[in-house]
C-alpha cells in the first residue's frame, strides 16, 4: 500500500494524502492475488492488493448504490 501510511494509536489505521482511511470494520475492495489453506487452523489466508482502479476503502455512499 504505497499510498497509505500507518498511524499508530488506540485505534490504529492506515491513511493516505487524500485522507482516505483503512481501519477496523472498514469495507475494502481489493484484488486477490493468491490463497492458502491452513489445515491446522482450518482457515484460509489471502494475499491481496489495493493497487488498481476502483480498489481501496469503500465509502458508505458507494456501498448503498
N, CA, C, O and CB atoms as a CASP TS submission, in Angstrom:
PFRMAT TS
TARGET T0000
AUTHOR 0000-0000-0000
METHOD Language model
MODEL 1
PARENT N/A
ATOM      1  N   UNK     1       0.841  -1.172   0.000  1.00  0.00           N
ATOM      2  CA  UNK     1       0.000   0.000   0.000  1.00  0.00           C
ATOM      3  C   UNK     1       0.887   1.237   0.000  1.00  0.00           C
ATOM      4  O   UNK     1       0.991   1.920   1.018  1.00  0.00           O
ATOM      5  CB  UNK     1      -0.958  -0.003   1.212  1.00  0.00           C
ATOM      6  N   UNK     2       1.512   1.525  -1.097  1.00  0.00           N
ATOM      7  CA  UNK     2       2.471   2.633  -1.123  1.00  0.00           C
ATOM      8  C   UNK     2       1.855   3.998  -0.831  1.00  0.00           C
ATOM      9  O   UNK     2       2.555   4.883  -0.338  1.00  0.00           O
ATOM     10  CB  UNK     2       3.138   2.678  -2.456  1.00  0.00           C
ATOM     11  N   UNK     3       0.582   4.196  -1.115  1.00  0.00           N
ATOM     12  CA  UNK     3      -0.053   5.492  -0.876  1.00  0.00           C
ATOM     13  C   UNK     3      -0.450   5.694   0.585  1.00  0.00           C
ATOM     14  O   UNK     3      -0.680   6.828   1.005  1.00  0.00           O
ATOM     15  CB  UNK     3      -1.274   5.633  -1.755  1.00  0.00           C
ATOM     16  N   UNK     4      -0.534   4.632   1.355  1.00  0.00           N
ATOM     17  CA  UNK     4      -1.026   4.703   2.727  1.00  0.00           C
ATOM     18  C   UNK     4       0.119   4.664   3.726  1.00  0.00           C
ATOM     19  O   UNK     4       1.135   4.007   3.499  1.00  0.00           O
ATOM     20  CB  UNK     4      -1.998   3.562   3.002  1.00  0.00           C
ATOM     21  N   UNK     5      -0.057   5.377   4.836  1.00  0.00           N
ATOM     22  CA  UNK     5       0.921   5.313   5.915  1.00  0.00           C
ATOM     23  C   UNK     5       0.206   4.851   7.181  1.00  0.00           C
ATOM     24  O   UNK     5      -0.973   5.141   7.388  1.00  0.00           O
ATOM     25  CB  UNK     5       1.619   6.698   6.134  1.00  0.00           C
ATOM     26  N   UNK     6       0.932   4.136   8.013  1.00  0.00           N
ATOM     27  CA  UNK     6       0.390   3.602   9.253  1.00  0.00           C
ATOM     28  C   UNK     6       0.340   4.705  10.300  1.00  0.00           C
ATOM     29  O   UNK     6       1.315   5.431  10.495  1.00  0.00           O
ATOM     30  CB  UNK     6       1.233   2.407   9.755  1.00  0.00           C
ATOM     31  N   UNK     7      -0.807   4.827  10.976  1.00  0.00           N
ATOM     32  CA  UNK     7      -0.991   5.803  12.055  1.00  0.00           C
ATOM     33  C   UNK     7      -1.261   5.011  13.327  1.00  0.00           C
ATOM     34  O   UNK     7      -2.369   4.511  13.517  1.00  0.00           O
ATOM     35  CB  UNK     7      -2.171   6.819  11.743  1.00  0.00           C
ATOM     36  N   UNK     8      -0.251   4.887  14.213  1.00  0.00           N
ATOM     37  CA  UNK     8      -0.450   4.116  15.442  1.00  0.00           C
ATOM     38  C   UNK     8      -1.323   4.882  16.438  1.00  0.00           C
ATOM     39  O   UNK     8      -1.555   6.081  16.284  1.00  0.00           O
ATOM     40  CB  UNK     8       0.904   3.774  16.081  1.00  0.00           C
ATOM     41  N   UNK     9      -1.791   4.183  17.440  1.00  0.00           N
ATOM     42  CA  UNK     9      -2.594   4.812  18.484  1.00  0.00           C
ATOM     43  C   UNK     9      -3.564   3.820  19.084  1.00  0.00           C
ATOM     44  O   UNK     9      -3.462   2.615  18.853  1.00  0.00           O
ATOM     45  CB  UNK     9      -3.349   6.014  17.933  1.00  0.00           C
ATOM     46  N   UNK    10      -4.509   4.336  19.860  1.00  0.00           N
ATOM     47  CA  UNK    10      -5.511   3.474  20.496  1.00  0.00           C
ATOM     48  C   UNK    10      -6.345   2.749  19.444  1.00  0.00           C
ATOM     49  O   UNK    10      -6.697   1.583  19.621  1.00  0.00           O
ATOM     50  CB  UNK    10      -6.426   4.300  21.421  1.00  0.00           C
ATOM     51  N   UNK    11      -6.659   3.443  18.347  1.00  0.00           N
ATOM     52  CA  UNK    11      -7.370   2.856  17.205  1.00  0.00           C
ATOM     53  C   UNK    11      -6.494   3.048  15.970  1.00  0.00           C
ATOM     54  O   UNK    11      -6.718   3.980  15.198  1.00  0.00           O
ATOM     55  CB  UNK    11      -8.797   3.515  17.005  1.00  0.00           C
ATOM     56  N   UNK    12      -5.487   2.170  15.767  1.00  0.00           N
ATOM     57  CA  UNK    12      -4.561   2.348  14.644  1.00  0.00           C
ATOM     58  C   UNK    12      -5.287   2.247  13.308  1.00  0.00           C
ATOM     59  O   UNK    12      -6.317   1.584  13.186  1.00  0.00           O
ATOM     60  CB  UNK    12      -3.437   1.308  14.708  1.00  0.00           C
ATOM     61  N   UNK    13      -4.719   2.927  12.307  1.00  0.00           N
ATOM     62  CA  UNK    13      -5.312   2.908  10.970  1.00  0.00           C
ATOM     63  C   UNK    13      -4.252   3.214   9.936  1.00  0.00           C
ATOM     64  O   UNK    13      -3.121   3.564  10.273  1.00  0.00           O
ATOM     65  CB  UNK    13      -6.472   3.915  10.863  1.00  0.00           C
ATOM     66  N   UNK    14      -4.622   3.082   8.679  1.00  0.00           N
ATOM     67  CA  UNK    14      -3.795   3.481   7.552  1.00  0.00           C
ATOM     68  C   UNK    14      -4.500   4.652   6.884  1.00  0.00           C
ATOM     69  O   UNK    14      -5.721   4.630   6.731  1.00  0.00           O
ATOM     70  CB  UNK    14      -3.558   2.290   6.544  1.00  0.00           C
ATOM     71  N   UNK    15      -3.738   5.688   6.480  1.00  0.00           N
ATOM     72  CA  UNK    15      -4.328   6.870   5.855  1.00  0.00           C
ATOM     73  C   UNK    15      -3.442   7.331   4.700  1.00  0.00           C
ATOM     74  O   UNK    15      -2.217   7.231   4.763  1.00  0.00           O
ATOM     75  CB  UNK    15      -4.514   8.011   6.892  1.00  0.00           C
ATOM     76  N   UNK    16      -4.081   7.838   3.643  1.00  0.00           N
ATOM     77  CA  UNK    16      -3.305   8.382   2.529  1.00  0.00           C
ATOM     78  C   UNK    16      -3.432   9.904   2.499  1.00  0.00           C
ATOM     79  O   UNK    16      -4.103  10.490   3.348  1.00  0.00           O
ATOM     80  CB  UNK    16      -3.773   7.772   1.184  1.00  0.00           C
ATOM     81  N   UNK    17      -2.791  10.540   1.523  1.00  0.00           N
ATOM     82  CA  UNK    17      -2.778  12.002   1.430  1.00  0.00           C
ATOM     83  C   UNK    17      -4.168  12.587   1.195  1.00  0.00           C
ATOM     84  O   UNK    17      -4.415  13.745   1.529  1.00  0.00           O
ATOM     85  CB  UNK    17      -1.851  12.440   0.317  1.00  0.00           C
ATOM     86  N   UNK    18      -5.077  11.800   0.623  1.00  0.00           N
ATOM     87  CA  UNK    18      -6.445  12.270   0.368  1.00  0.00           C
ATOM     88  C   UNK    18      -7.346  12.053   1.580  1.00  0.00           C
ATOM     89  O   UNK    18      -8.562  12.225   1.497  1.00  0.00           O
ATOM     90  CB  UNK    18      -7.035  11.554  -0.852  1.00  0.00           C
ATOM     91  N   UNK    19      -6.738  11.670   2.713  1.00  0.00           N
ATOM     92  CA  UNK    19      -7.454  11.428   3.972  1.00  0.00           C
ATOM     93  C   UNK    19      -8.367  10.200   3.919  1.00  0.00           C
ATOM     94  O   UNK    19      -9.264  10.059   4.750  1.00  0.00           O
ATOM     95  CB  UNK    19      -8.275  12.647   4.333  1.00  0.00           C
ATOM     96  N   UNK    20      -8.145   9.324   2.955  1.00  0.00           N
ATOM     97  CA  UNK    20      -8.872   8.063   2.884  1.00  0.00           C
ATOM     98  C   UNK    20      -8.304   7.144   3.966  1.00  0.00           C
ATOM     99  O   UNK    20      -7.087   7.002   4.075  1.00  0.00           O
ATOM    100  CB  UNK    20      -8.759   7.409   1.453  1.00  0.00           C
ATOM    101  N   UNK    21      -9.173   6.519   4.766  1.00  0.00           N
ATOM    102  CA  UNK    21      -8.736   5.713   5.906  1.00  0.00           C
ATOM    103  C   UNK    21      -9.100   4.239   5.737  1.00  0.00           C
ATOM    104  O   UNK    21     -10.152   3.894   5.199  1.00  0.00           O
ATOM    105  CB  UNK    21      -9.352   6.251   7.191  1.00  0.00           C
ATOM    106  N   UNK    22      -8.199   3.385   6.212  1.00  0.00           N
ATOM    107  CA  UNK    22      -8.469   1.958   6.349  1.00  0.00           C
ATOM    108  C   UNK    22      -8.258   1.643   7.816  1.00  0.00           C
ATOM    109  O   UNK    22      -7.141   1.724   8.326  1.00  0.00           O
ATOM    110  CB  UNK    22      -7.540   1.070   5.409  1.00  0.00           C
ATOM    111  N   UNK    23      -9.338   1.283   8.490  1.00  0.00           N
ATOM    112  CA  UNK    23      -9.291   0.949   9.906  1.00  0.00           C
ATOM    113  C   UNK    23     -10.254  -0.195  10.175  1.00  0.00           C
ATOM    114  O   UNK    23     -10.922  -0.675   9.260  1.00  0.00           O
ATOM    115  CB  UNK    23      -9.635   2.179  10.784  1.00  0.00           C
ATOM    116  N   UNK    24     -10.326  -0.625  11.407  1.00  0.00           N
ATOM    117  CA  UNK    24     -11.187  -1.744  11.789  1.00  0.00           C
ATOM    118  C   UNK    24     -12.618  -1.486  11.340  1.00  0.00           C
ATOM    119  O   UNK    24     -13.145  -0.387  11.516  1.00  0.00           O
ATOM    120  CB  UNK    24     -11.137  -1.975  13.311  1.00  0.00           C
ATOM    121  N   UNK    25     -13.241  -2.503  10.761  1.00  0.00           N
ATOM    122  CA  UNK    25     -14.633  -2.502  10.308  1.00  0.00           C
ATOM    123  C   UNK    25     -14.886  -1.686   9.039  1.00  0.00           C
ATOM    124  O   UNK    25     -16.042  -1.468   8.679  1.00  0.00           O
ATOM    125  CB  UNK    25     -15.502  -1.980  11.398  1.00  0.00           C
ATOM    126  N   UNK    26     -13.831  -1.230   8.353  1.00  0.00           N
ATOM    127  CA  UNK    26     -13.999  -0.530   7.082  1.00  0.00           C
ATOM    128  C   UNK    26     -14.041  -1.567   5.963  1.00  0.00           C
ATOM    129  O   UNK    26     -13.230  -2.493   5.942  1.00  0.00           O
ATOM    130  CB  UNK    26     -12.846   0.507   6.845  1.00  0.00           C
ATOM    131  N   UNK    27     -14.973  -1.417   5.045  1.00  0.00           N
ATOM    132  CA  UNK    27     -15.076  -2.305   3.890  1.00  0.00           C
ATOM    133  C   UNK    27     -14.020  -1.876   2.867  1.00  0.00           C
ATOM    134  O   UNK    27     -13.924  -0.702   2.511  1.00  0.00           O
ATOM    135  CB  UNK    27     -16.522  -2.269   3.268  1.00  0.00           C
ATOM    136  N   UNK    28     -13.232  -2.850   2.402  1.00  0.00           N
ATOM    137  CA  UNK    28     -12.158  -2.565   1.456  1.00  0.00           C
ATOM    138  C   UNK    28     -12.338  -3.443   0.224  1.00  0.00           C
ATOM    139  O   UNK    28     -12.504  -4.658   0.336  1.00  0.00           O
ATOM    140  CB  UNK    28     -10.762  -2.799   2.104  1.00  0.00           C
ATOM    141  N   UNK    29     -12.304  -2.822  -0.947  1.00  0.00           N
ATOM    142  CA  UNK    29     -12.361  -3.568  -2.209  1.00  0.00           C
ATOM    143  C   UNK    29     -10.918  -3.844  -2.622  1.00  0.00           C
ATOM    144  O   UNK    29     -10.110  -2.922  -2.726  1.00  0.00           O
ATOM    145  CB  UNK    29     -13.150  -2.768  -3.338  1.00  0.00           C
ATOM    146  N   UNK    30     -10.600  -5.113  -2.857  1.00  0.00           N
ATOM    147  CA  UNK    30      -9.227  -5.497  -3.203  1.00  0.00           C
ATOM    148  C   UNK    30      -9.254  -6.578  -4.278  1.00  0.00           C
ATOM    149  O   UNK    30     -10.306  -7.123  -4.610  1.00  0.00           O
ATOM    150  CB  UNK    30      -8.456  -5.996  -1.949  1.00  0.00           C
ATOM    151  N   UNK    31      -8.088  -6.869  -4.805  1.00  0.00           N
ATOM    152  CA  UNK    31      -7.957  -7.963  -5.759  1.00  0.00           C
ATOM    153  C   UNK    31      -7.166  -9.071  -5.067  1.00  0.00           C
ATOM    154  O   UNK    31      -6.136  -8.808  -4.447  1.00  0.00           O
ATOM    155  CB  UNK    31      -7.253  -7.492  -7.094  1.00  0.00           C
ATOM    156  N   UNK    32      -7.646 -10.304  -5.172  1.00  0.00           N
ATOM    157  CA  UNK    32      -6.987 -11.446  -4.548  1.00  0.00           C
ATOM    158  C   UNK    32      -5.904 -11.952  -5.482  1.00  0.00           C
ATOM    159  O   UNK    32      -6.168 -12.313  -6.629  1.00  0.00           O
ATOM    160  CB  UNK    32      -8.004 -12.574  -4.215  1.00  0.00           C
ATOM    161  N   UNK    33      -4.671 -11.972  -4.970  1.00  0.00           N
ATOM    162  CA  UNK    33      -3.520 -12.418  -5.756  1.00  0.00           C
ATOM    163  C   UNK    33      -3.269 -13.920  -5.567  1.00  0.00           C
ATOM    164  O   UNK    33      -2.787 -14.604  -6.471  1.00  0.00           O
ATOM    165  CB  UNK    33      -2.265 -11.618  -5.361  1.00  0.00           C
ATOM    166  N   UNK    34      -3.608 -14.414  -4.371  1.00  0.00           N
ATOM    167  CA  UNK    34      -3.401 -15.827  -4.086  1.00  0.00           C
ATOM    168  C   UNK    34      -4.049 -16.205  -2.770  1.00  0.00           C
ATOM    169  O   UNK    34      -4.344 -15.346  -1.940  1.00  0.00           O
ATOM    170  CB  UNK    34      -1.914 -16.159  -4.057  1.00  0.00           C
ATOM    171  N   UNK    35      -4.269 -17.506  -2.586  1.00  0.00           N
ATOM    172  CA  UNK    35      -4.855 -18.007  -1.342  1.00  0.00           C
ATOM    173  C   UNK    35      -4.080 -19.225  -0.860  1.00  0.00           C
ATOM    174  O   UNK    35      -3.364 -19.874  -1.623  1.00  0.00           O
ATOM    175  CB  UNK    35      -6.350 -18.360  -1.540  1.00  0.00           C
ATOM    176  N   UNK    36      -4.240 -19.515   0.416  1.00  0.00           N
ATOM    177  CA  UNK    36      -3.569 -20.662   1.023  1.00  0.00           C
ATOM    178  C   UNK    36      -4.474 -21.219   2.105  1.00  0.00           C
ATOM    179  O   UNK    36      -4.994 -20.456   2.920  1.00  0.00           O
ATOM    180  CB  UNK    36      -2.173 -20.270   1.606  1.00  0.00           C
ATOM    181  N   UNK    37      -4.676 -22.535   2.134  1.00  0.00           N
ATOM    182  CA  UNK    37      -5.478 -23.188   3.161  1.00  0.00           C
ATOM    183  C   UNK    37      -4.537 -23.691   4.247  1.00  0.00           C
ATOM    184  O   UNK    37      -3.589 -24.421   3.961  1.00  0.00           O
ATOM    185  CB  UNK    37      -6.330 -24.358   2.563  1.00  0.00           C
ATOM    186  N   UNK    38      -4.799 -23.299   5.498  1.00  0.00           N
ATOM    187  CA  UNK    38      -4.012 -23.746   6.642  1.00  0.00           C
ATOM    188  C   UNK    38      -4.841 -24.795   7.380  1.00  0.00           C
ATOM    189  O   UNK    38      -5.750 -24.454   8.136  1.00  0.00           O
ATOM    190  CB  UNK    38      -3.625 -22.543   7.589  1.00  0.00           C
ATOM    191  N   UNK    39      -4.528 -26.060   7.162  1.00  0.00           N
ATOM    192  CA  UNK    39      -5.321 -27.158   7.713  1.00  0.00           C
ATOM    193  C   UNK    39      -5.339 -27.136   9.238  1.00  0.00           C
ATOM    194  O   UNK    39      -6.399 -27.320   9.836  1.00  0.00           O
ATOM    195  CB  UNK    39      -4.779 -28.493   7.225  1.00  0.00           C
ATOM    196  N   UNK    40      -4.196 -26.916   9.880  1.00  0.00           N
ATOM    197  CA  UNK    40      -4.122 -26.946  11.346  1.00  0.00           C
ATOM    198  C   UNK    40      -5.037 -25.903  11.984  1.00  0.00           C
ATOM    199  O   UNK    40      -5.597 -26.135  13.056  1.00  0.00           O
ATOM    200  CB  UNK    40      -2.681 -26.718  11.804  1.00  0.00           C
ATOM    201  N   UNK    41      -5.186 -24.769  11.333  1.00  0.00           N
ATOM    202  CA  UNK    41      -6.038 -23.704  11.874  1.00  0.00           C
ATOM    203  C   UNK    41      -7.421 -23.674  11.228  1.00  0.00           C
ATOM    204  O   UNK    41      -8.295 -22.915  11.646  1.00  0.00           O
ATOM    205  CB  UNK    41      -5.364 -22.359  11.688  1.00  0.00           C
ATOM    206  N   UNK    42      -7.609 -24.507  10.205  1.00  0.00           N
ATOM    207  CA  UNK    42      -8.877 -24.588   9.473  1.00  0.00           C
ATOM    208  C   UNK    42      -9.315 -23.211   8.982  1.00  0.00           C
ATOM    209  O   UNK    42     -10.451 -22.793   9.205  1.00  0.00           O
ATOM    210  CB  UNK    42      -9.971 -25.203  10.361  1.00  0.00           C
ATOM    211  N   UNK    43      -8.393 -22.510   8.308  1.00  0.00           N
ATOM    212  CA  UNK    43      -8.710 -21.188   7.780  1.00  0.00           C
ATOM    213  C   UNK    43      -7.923 -20.921   6.501  1.00  0.00           C
ATOM    214  O   UNK    43      -6.895 -21.544   6.236  1.00  0.00           O
ATOM    215  CB  UNK    43      -8.414 -20.103   8.827  1.00  0.00           C
ATOM    216  N   UNK    44      -8.437 -19.978   5.722  1.00  0.00           N
ATOM    217  CA  UNK    44      -7.743 -19.522   4.533  1.00  0.00           C
ATOM    218  C   UNK    44      -6.930 -18.290   4.867  1.00  0.00           C
ATOM    219  O   UNK    44      -7.313 -17.496   5.727  1.00  0.00           O
ATOM    220  CB  UNK    44      -8.732 -19.231   3.393  1.00  0.00           C
ATOM    221  N   UNK    45      -5.804 -18.131   4.185  1.00  0.00           N
ATOM    222  CA  UNK    45      -5.052 -16.884   4.199  1.00  0.00           C
ATOM    223  C   UNK    45      -5.066 -16.368   2.770  1.00  0.00           C
ATOM    224  O   UNK    45      -5.017 -17.149   1.820  1.00  0.00           O
ATOM    225  CB  UNK    45      -3.574 -17.082   4.742  1.00  0.00           C
ATOM    226  N   UNK    46      -5.134 -15.057   2.620  1.00  0.00           N
ATOM    227  CA  UNK    46      -5.187 -14.476   1.282  1.00  0.00           C
ATOM    228  C   UNK    46      -4.134 -13.392   1.133  1.00  0.00           C
ATOM    229  O   UNK    46      -3.898 -12.614   2.057  1.00  0.00           O
ATOM    230  CB  UNK    46      -6.582 -13.908   0.992  1.00  0.00           C
ATOM    231  N   UNK    47      -3.508 -13.341  -0.027  1.00  0.00           N
ATOM    232  CA  UNK    47      -2.606 -12.263  -0.399  1.00  0.00           C
ATOM    233  C   UNK    47      -3.408 -11.369  -1.327  1.00  0.00           C
ATOM    234  O   UNK    47      -3.867 -11.815  -2.379  1.00  0.00           O
ATOM    235  CB  UNK    47      -1.271 -12.796  -1.082  1.00  0.00           C
ATOM    236  N   UNK    48      -3.582 -10.100  -0.941  1.00  0.00           N
ATOM    237  CA  UNK    48      -4.417  -9.184  -1.712  1.00  0.00           C
ATOM    238  C   UNK    48      -3.638  -7.926  -2.072  1.00  0.00           C
ATOM    239  O   UNK    48      -2.580  -7.651  -1.506  1.00  0.00           O
ATOM    240  CB  UNK    48      -5.686  -8.818  -0.926  1.00  0.00           C
ATOM    241  N   UNK    49      -4.178  -7.169  -3.020  1.00  0.00           N
ATOM    242  CA  UNK    49      -3.566  -5.909  -3.435  1.00  0.00           C
ATOM    243  C   UNK    49      -4.642  -4.829  -3.517  1.00  0.00           C
ATOM    244  O   UNK    49      -5.802  -5.106  -3.821  1.00  0.00           O
ATOM    245  CB  UNK    49      -2.838  -6.066  -4.800  1.00  0.00           C
ATOM    246  N   UNK    50      -4.230  -3.600  -3.239  1.00  0.00           N
ATOM    247  CA  UNK    50      -5.115  -2.441  -3.382  1.00  0.00           C
ATOM    248  C   UNK    50      -4.716  -1.605  -4.584  1.00  0.00           C
ATOM    249  O   UNK    50      -5.303  -0.552  -4.832  1.00  0.00           O
ATOM    250  CB  UNK    50      -5.092  -1.582  -2.113  1.00  0.00           C
ATOM    251  N   UNK    51      -3.721  -2.066  -5.333  1.00  0.00           N
ATOM    252  CA  UNK    51      -3.253  -1.315  -6.491  1.00  0.00           C
ATOM    253  C   UNK    51      -4.115  -1.645  -7.704  1.00  0.00           C
ATOM    254  O   UNK    51      -4.171  -2.793  -8.144  1.00  0.00           O
ATOM    255  CB  UNK    51      -1.769  -1.624  -6.781  1.00  0.00           C
ATOM    256  N   UNK    52      -4.784  -0.630  -8.237  1.00  0.00           N
ATOM    257  CA  UNK    52      -5.641  -0.800  -9.397  1.00  0.00           C
ATOM    258  C   UNK    52      -6.830   0.141  -9.305  1.00  0.00           C
ATOM    259  O   UNK    52      -7.110   0.712  -8.250  1.00  0.00           O
ATOM    260  CB  UNK    52      -6.112  -2.255  -9.517  1.00  0.00           C
ATOM    261  N   UNK    53      -7.508   0.290 -10.397  1.00  0.00           N
ATOM    262  CA  UNK    53      -8.680   1.156 -10.437  1.00  0.00           C
ATOM    263  C   UNK    53      -9.801   0.591  -9.566  1.00  0.00           C
ATOM    264  O   UNK    53     -10.031  -0.618  -9.534  1.00  0.00           O
ATOM    265  CB  UNK    53      -9.166   1.333 -11.883  1.00  0.00           C
ATOM    266  N   UNK    54     -10.485   1.479  -8.868  1.00  0.00           N
ATOM    267  CA  UNK    54     -11.663   1.163  -8.046  1.00  0.00           C
ATOM    268  C   UNK    54     -11.359   0.269  -6.851  1.00  0.00           C
ATOM    269  O   UNK    54     -12.275  -0.354  -6.314  1.00  0.00           O
ATOM    270  CB  UNK    54     -12.704   0.500  -8.895  1.00  0.00           C
ATOM    271  N   UNK    55     -10.090   0.185  -6.412  1.00  0.00           N
ATOM    272  CA  UNK    55      -9.728  -0.626  -5.255  1.00  0.00           C
ATOM    273  C   UNK    55      -9.424   0.282  -4.069  1.00  0.00           C
ATOM    274  O   UNK    55      -8.979   1.416  -4.248  1.00  0.00           O
ATOM    275  CB  UNK    55      -8.513  -1.533  -5.575  1.00  0.00           C
ATOM    276  N   UNK    56      -9.662  -0.213  -2.868  1.00  0.00           N
ATOM    277  CA  UNK    56      -9.392   0.542  -1.650  1.00  0.00           C
ATOM    278  C   UNK    56     -10.644   0.605  -0.799  1.00  0.00           C
ATOM    279  O   UNK    56     -11.585  -0.161  -1.011  1.00  0.00           O
ATOM    280  CB  UNK    56      -8.891   1.961  -1.978  1.00  0.00           C
ATOM    281  N   UNK    57     -10.659   1.521   0.169  1.00  0.00           N
ATOM    282  CA  UNK    57     -11.830   1.637   1.051  1.00  0.00           C
ATOM    283  C   UNK    57     -13.072   2.003   0.266  1.00  0.00           C
ATOM    284  O   UNK    57     -13.017   2.806  -0.665  1.00  0.00           O
ATOM    285  CB  UNK    57     -11.582   2.679   2.141  1.00  0.00           C
ATOM    286  N   UNK    58     -14.188   1.412   0.646  1.00  0.00           N
ATOM    287  CA  UNK    58     -15.466   1.673   0.001  1.00  0.00           C
ATOM    288  C   UNK    58     -16.260   2.610   0.912  1.00  0.00           C
ATOM    289  O   UNK    58     -16.512   2.277   2.070  1.00  0.00           O
ATOM    290  CB  UNK    58     -16.253   0.337  -0.282  1.00  0.00           C
ATOM    291  N   UNK    59     -16.650   3.762   0.406  1.00  0.00           N
ATOM    292  CA  UNK    59     -17.405   4.707   1.236  1.00  0.00           C
ATOM    293  C   UNK    59     -18.815   4.186   1.455  1.00  0.00           C
ATOM    294  O   UNK    59     -19.313   3.374   0.675  1.00  0.00           O
ATOM    295  CB  UNK    59     -17.444   6.112   0.583  1.00  0.00           C
ATOM    296  N   UNK    60     -19.454   4.654   2.518  1.00  0.00           N
ATOM    297  CA  UNK    60     -20.832   4.259   2.822  1.00  0.00           C
ATOM    298  C   UNK    60     -21.764   4.605   1.683  1.00  0.00           C
ATOM    299  O   UNK    60     -22.652   3.821   1.351  1.00  0.00           O
ATOM    300  CB  UNK    60     -21.312   4.928   4.102  1.00  0.00           C
ATOM    301  N   UNK    61     -21.577   5.772   1.075  1.00  0.00           N
ATOM    302  CA  UNK    61     -22.439   6.205  -0.038  1.00  0.00           C
ATOM    303  C   UNK    61     -22.305   5.257  -1.230  1.00  0.00           C
ATOM    304  O   UNK    61     -23.302   4.904  -1.861  1.00  0.00           O
ATOM    305  CB  UNK    61     -22.086   7.648  -0.467  1.00  0.00           C
ATOM    306  N   UNK    62     -21.081   4.850  -1.535  1.00  0.00           N
ATOM    307  CA  UNK    62     -20.866   3.972  -2.690  1.00  0.00           C
ATOM    308  C   UNK    62     -21.468   2.599  -2.444  1.00  0.00           C
ATOM    309  O   UNK    62     -21.970   1.974  -3.378  1.00  0.00           O
ATOM    310  CB  UNK    62     -19.367   3.842  -3.000  1.00  0.00           C
ATOM    311  N   UNK    63     -21.428   2.107  -1.188  1.00  0.00           N
ATOM    312  CA  UNK    63     -21.939   0.769  -0.910  1.00  0.00           C
ATOM    313  C   UNK    63     -23.462   0.724  -0.906  1.00  0.00           C
ATOM    314  O   UNK    63     -24.046  -0.359  -0.938  1.00  0.00           O
ATOM    315  CB  UNK    63     -21.410   0.279   0.418  1.00  0.00           C
ATOM    316  N   UNK    64     -24.116   1.889  -0.866  1.00  0.00           N
ATOM    317  CA  UNK    64     -25.575   1.924  -0.870  1.00  0.00           C
ATOM    318  C   UNK    64     -26.168   1.866  -2.283  1.00  0.00           C
ATOM    319  O   UNK    64     -27.363   1.615  -2.442  1.00  0.00           O
ATOM    320  CB  UNK    64     -26.053   3.176  -0.170  1.00  0.00           C
ATOM    321  N   UNK    65     -25.344   2.096  -3.299  1.00  0.00           N
ATOM    322  CA  UNK    65     -25.849   2.124  -4.687  1.00  0.00           C
ATOM    323  C   UNK    65     -25.731   0.785  -5.350  1.00  0.00           C
ATOM    324  O   UNK    65     -26.108   0.636  -6.512  1.00  0.00           O
ATOM    325  CB  UNK    65     -25.106   3.156  -5.509  1.00  0.00           C
TER
END
